[in-house]
Amino acid sequence: MYRIDGKVALITGSTAGLGRELALQMCSLGARVVLNGRDQARLDRTALEFRRSGYEVAAVRGDVSSPGECREMIGQCIGKLGRLDIVVSNAGIGSGGLFADTTPEIFRKVFEINTLGGIYITSYALPHILETGGSIVFISSLAGLLGLPFSSLYSSSKMALTAIAESLQVELYGSNVHVGIVYAGFLKNAPEKRVLGPTGELQPTGERKNLSLQPMDKASRQIIRMIQGRRERLVLSTLGKALVVALRVAPWLVRMVLRHSEKRARKAYEPRLDP
């Protein structure tokens, strides 16, 4: 089993949500964690909270959509902690709305963060991960398993990560580097979380009354076990596992359910899309 203690782990987007919880649990297992976020004040507060709990962390501000900032982030990781063993590409942004209403600027912005962000940080981290025989993990979503109505942009940006992960798994075979991809389900996000609308406005994620939301701590434990076991693929939540089975044995049924739920989804989104 791959040991977490003593390893240096960079987790992008780790000032809130799943990234923060994952950083906290890795620290509790003895890892030295590099926290990351775009907001310097929030990043500093998060790092201070971790240090007050006795954890060794470094804080590196950076926007994953900028290749230059990604290069600088990796340079700071090596400069501050001397090595890099684990990279978790967690930073991302949600989006919702009709494809026809989405502007080119929003298409570009979401892909720059969700897809290119993971590519950039992995590209600059790879030489160091090869030296340590470490781990590269991409955080995708159940929306990355199939194209969802009113989430075509988010689904496609997350689906692209599968191709990157699978390609690297073949290219790096025999190098002792682990590459994994996580399909996160419906998580218990903070109430203030917002997603991008089709023209760039921030909007609430919407209620999920009929869904069983997975706690962040449980999801983080599963991701850590995936890294420890060097597994290539992890689907979180019971709903996610059921979706994978349904897509494999009865894809027509999944499409039928999506079509029947389209009207309900439209009602949920359209009030938020009105000017």
C-alpha positions as CSV (number, residue, x, y, z in Angstrom):
1,M,0.0,0.0,0.0
2,Y,1.2,3.5,-0.9
3,R,2.0,5.5,2.2
4,I,0.7,9.0,2.6
5,D,2.7,10.0,5.6
6,G,5.8,12.1,4.8
7,K,4.6,12.8,1.3
8,V,4.1,16.2,-0.2
9,A,0.7,16.7,-1.8
10,L,-0.5,19.7,-3.8
11,I,-4.3,20.0,-3.9
12,T,-5.7,22.7,-6.2
13,G,-8.8,24.5,-5.0
14,S,-8.2,23.5,-1.4
15,T,-9.6,26.5,0.5
16,A,-13.1,25.1,0.5
17,G,-15.3,22.1,-0.2
18,L,-13.9,18.7,-1.2
19,G,-10.3,20.1,-1.7
20,R,-10.2,21.5,1.8
21,E,-11.6,18.3,3.4
22,L,-9.1,16.2,1.4
23,A,-6.2,18.4,2.5
24,L,-7.4,18.1,6.1
25,Q,-7.5,14.3,6.0
26,M,-4.2,14.0,4.2
27,C,-2.6,16.2,6.9
28,S,-4.1,14.0,9.6
29,L,-2.3,11.0,8.0
30,G,1.1,12.8,8.1
31,A,1.3,14.4,4.7
32,R,2.7,17.8,4.1
33,V,0.1,19.6,2.1
34,V,0.4,22.5,-0.3
35,L,-2.9,24.5,-0.2
36,N,-4.0,26.4,-3.2
37,G,-6.6,29.0,-4.1
38,R,-7.1,32.2,-6.1
39,D,-8.2,34.4,-3.2
40,Q,-5.0,35.3,-1.2
41,A,-6.9,36.3,2.0
42,R,-9.0,33.1,2.0
43,L,-5.9,31.0,1.3
44,D,-4.1,32.7,4.2
45,R,-7.0,32.0,6.6
46,T,-7.2,28.4,5.6
47,A,-3.4,27.9,6.1
48,L,-3.6,29.6,9.5
49,E,-6.4,27.2,10.6
50,F,-4.4,24.2,9.5
51,R,-1.3,25.4,11.3
52,R,-3.2,26.1,14.5
53,S,-4.3,22.4,14.3
54,G,-0.6,21.4,14.2
55,Y,-0.4,20.5,10.5
56,E,2.5,21.4,8.3
57,V,1.2,23.2,5.2
58,A,2.4,25.6,2.6
59,A,0.1,28.1,0.9
60,V,0.5,28.8,-2.8
61,R,-1.8,31.3,-4.5
62,G,-2.5,30.6,-8.2
63,D,-5.2,30.4,-10.9
64,V,-5.1,27.0,-12.6
65,S,-6.5,28.6,-15.8
66,S,-3.2,30.4,-16.3
67,P,-0.2,28.2,-17.5
68,G,2.3,30.7,-16.2
69,E,0.7,30.6,-12.7
70,C,0.6,26.8,-12.8
71,R,4.3,26.8,-13.6
72,E,5.0,29.2,-10.7
73,M,2.9,27.1,-8.3
74,I,4.9,24.0,-9.0
75,G,8.1,26.0,-8.6
76,Q,7.0,27.2,-5.2
77,C,6.0,23.7,-4.1
78,I,9.5,22.5,-4.9
79,G,11.1,25.6,-3.4
80,K,9.2,25.4,-0.2
81,L,9.1,21.6,0.5
82,G,11.8,20.2,-1.8
83,R,9.7,17.6,-3.6
84,L,6.3,16.7,-4.9
85,D,4.6,13.3,-4.5
86,I,0.9,13.8,-5.1
87,V,-1.0,16.2,-7.3
88,V,-4.8,16.4,-7.0
89,S,-6.4,18.5,-9.7
90,N,-9.5,19.5,-7.8
91,A,-10.0,23.2,-8.7
92,G,-13.1,23.6,-10.9
93,I,-16.2,25.6,-11.5
94,G,-19.8,24.5,-12.0
95,S,-22.0,25.8,-14.8
96,G,-25.6,25.4,-15.9
97,G,-28.0,26.5,-18.6
98,L,-29.1,25.8,-22.1
99,F,-26.4,25.2,-24.7
100,A,-28.1,27.6,-27.0
101,D,-28.0,30.4,-24.4
102,T,-24.3,29.9,-23.5
103,T,-21.9,32.5,-24.8
104,P,-18.4,31.7,-26.3
105,E,-16.7,33.5,-23.4
106,I,-18.3,31.1,-20.8
107,F,-17.5,28.0,-22.9
108,R,-13.9,29.2,-22.9
109,K,-13.8,30.1,-19.2
110,V,-15.2,26.8,-17.9
111,F,-12.9,24.7,-20.1
112,E,-9.9,26.8,-19.1
113,I,-10.6,26.0,-15.4
114,N,-12.1,22.5,-15.5
115,T,-10.0,21.0,-18.3
116,L,-7.0,23.0,-19.1
117,G,-6.4,23.7,-15.4
118,G,-5.8,20.0,-14.8
119,I,-3.7,19.7,-17.9
120,Y,-1.5,22.7,-17.1
121,I,-0.8,21.7,-13.5
122,T,-0.1,18.1,-14.4
123,S,2.2,19.1,-17.2
124,Y,4.5,21.2,-14.9
125,A,4.2,18.7,-12.1
126,L,5.0,15.6,-14.1
127,P,8.8,15.7,-14.1
128,H,8.7,15.9,-10.3
129,I,6.1,13.1,-10.0
130,L,8.3,10.9,-12.2
131,E,11.2,11.4,-9.8
132,T,9.2,10.4,-6.8
133,G,7.0,7.7,-8.4
134,G,4.0,9.6,-7.0
135,S,0.4,10.1,-7.9
136,I,-1.6,12.3,-10.2
137,V,-5.4,12.5,-9.5
138,F,-8.0,14.3,-11.5
139,I,-11.4,15.1,-9.8
140,S,-14.1,14.7,-12.4
141,S,-17.8,14.3,-11.8
142,L,-20.7,12.0,-12.5
143,A,-21.7,14.7,-15.1
144,G,-18.4,13.6,-16.9
145,L,-19.8,10.2,-17.5
146,L,-22.6,11.3,-19.9
147,G,-23.9,14.6,-21.3
148,L,-26.5,16.0,-19.1
149,P,-29.2,18.4,-20.3
150,F,-28.7,22.0,-19.0
151,S,-25.1,21.0,-18.1
152,S,-23.6,20.3,-21.5
153,L,-20.7,22.7,-20.9
154,Y,-19.9,21.3,-17.4
155,S,-20.3,17.7,-18.5
156,S,-18.0,18.1,-21.5
157,S,-15.3,19.9,-19.5
158,K,-15.3,17.1,-17.0
159,M,-15.6,14.3,-19.6
160,A,-12.4,15.5,-21.3
161,L,-10.5,14.7,-18.1
162,T,-11.2,11.0,-18.7
163,A,-9.3,11.1,-22.0
164,I,-6.3,12.8,-20.3
165,A,-6.2,10.3,-17.4
166,E,-6.6,7.3,-19.6
167,S,-3.9,8.5,-22.0
168,L,-1.5,9.1,-19.2
169,Q,-2.2,5.7,-17.6
170,V,-1.0,4.1,-20.8
171,E,1.9,6.5,-21.5
172,L,3.2,6.2,-17.9
173,Y,2.8,2.5,-17.6
174,G,6.0,1.0,-16.1
175,S,7.1,4.4,-14.7
176,N,5.8,3.7,-11.2
177,V,3.6,6.8,-11.4
178,H,-0.1,6.4,-10.4
179,V,-2.7,8.2,-12.5
180,G,-6.3,8.2,-11.2
181,I,-9.6,9.8,-12.0
182,V,-12.4,10.4,-9.5
183,Y,-16.1,10.8,-10.5
184,A,-17.5,12.7,-7.7
185,G,-21.3,12.5,-7.0
186,F,-23.7,14.9,-5.4
187,L,-21.7,16.2,-2.4
188,K,-22.9,18.3,0.6
189,N,-21.6,21.6,-0.7
190,A,-21.6,24.8,1.3
191,P,-25.0,26.7,0.9
192,E,-23.2,29.7,-0.6
193,K,-21.7,27.7,-3.5
194,R,-22.6,29.2,-6.9
195,V,-22.2,28.1,-10.5
196,L,-21.8,30.0,-13.7
197,G,-24.9,30.8,-15.8
198,P,-24.8,30.7,-19.6
199,T,-23.8,34.4,-19.8
200,G,-21.5,34.5,-16.8
201,E,-23.8,35.4,-14.0
202,L,-23.4,33.5,-10.7
203,Q,-26.4,31.4,-9.7
204,P,-27.2,29.0,-6.9
205,T,-26.7,25.3,-7.5
206,G,-30.4,24.6,-6.9
207,E,-32.1,22.3,-4.5
208,R,-31.5,18.6,-4.5
209,K,-34.5,17.4,-2.5
210,N,-34.7,13.9,-3.9
211,L,-31.0,13.1,-3.8
212,S,-28.9,11.6,-1.1
213,L,-25.9,13.9,-0.7
214,Q,-22.6,12.3,0.2
215,P,-20.7,13.9,3.1
216,M,-17.3,15.5,2.1
217,D,-15.4,13.5,4.8
218,K,-16.6,10.2,3.4
219,A,-15.8,11.2,-0.2
220,S,-12.3,12.3,0.9
221,R,-11.6,9.0,2.7
222,Q,-12.5,7.1,-0.4
223,I,-10.2,9.3,-2.5
224,I,-7.3,8.7,-0.1
225,R,-7.9,5.0,-0.2
226,M,-7.8,5.2,-4.0
227,I,-4.4,6.9,-3.8
228,Q,-3.1,4.4,-1.3
229,G,-4.3,1.5,-3.4
230,R,-3.0,3.1,-6.6
231,R,-6.4,2.6,-8.2
232,E,-7.1,4.1,-11.6
233,R,-10.8,4.9,-11.3
234,L,-13.1,5.7,-8.5
235,V,-16.9,6.4,-8.7
236,L,-18.2,8.0,-5.6
237,S,-21.7,7.4,-4.1
238,T,-24.2,4.6,-4.5
239,L,-26.0,6.7,-7.2
240,G,-22.8,7.0,-9.2
241,K,-22.2,3.3,-9.1
242,A,-25.7,2.6,-10.2
243,L,-25.3,5.1,-13.1
244,V,-22.2,3.3,-14.3
245,V,-24.0,-0.1,-14.3
246,A,-27.0,1.4,-16.1
247,L,-24.8,3.0,-18.7
248,R,-23.1,-0.3,-19.3
249,V,-26.1,-2.6,-19.5
250,A,-29.0,-0.3,-20.5
251,P,-27.8,3.0,-22.0
252,W,-31.2,3.4,-23.7
253,L,-32.9,3.4,-20.2
254,V,-30.6,6.2,-19.0
255,R,-31.5,8.3,-22.1
256,M,-35.2,7.6,-21.6
257,V,-35.0,8.8,-18.0
258,L,-33.1,11.9,-19.1
259,R,-35.7,12.7,-21.7
260,H,-38.5,12.3,-19.2
261,S,-36.8,14.5,-16.6
262,E,-36.0,17.2,-19.2
263,K,-39.2,19.2,-18.5
264,R,-38.5,19.1,-14.7
265,A,-34.9,20.2,-15.3
266,R,-36.0,23.0,-17.5
267,K,-38.4,24.3,-14.9
268,A,-35.6,24.2,-12.3
269,Y,-33.2,26.2,-14.5
270,E,-35.3,28.7,-16.4
271,P,-36.3,30.9,-13.4
272,R,-32.5,31.3,-12.7
273,L,-31.8,32.1,-16.3
274,D,-34.3,34.9,-16.6
275,P,-32.7,38.4,-16.8
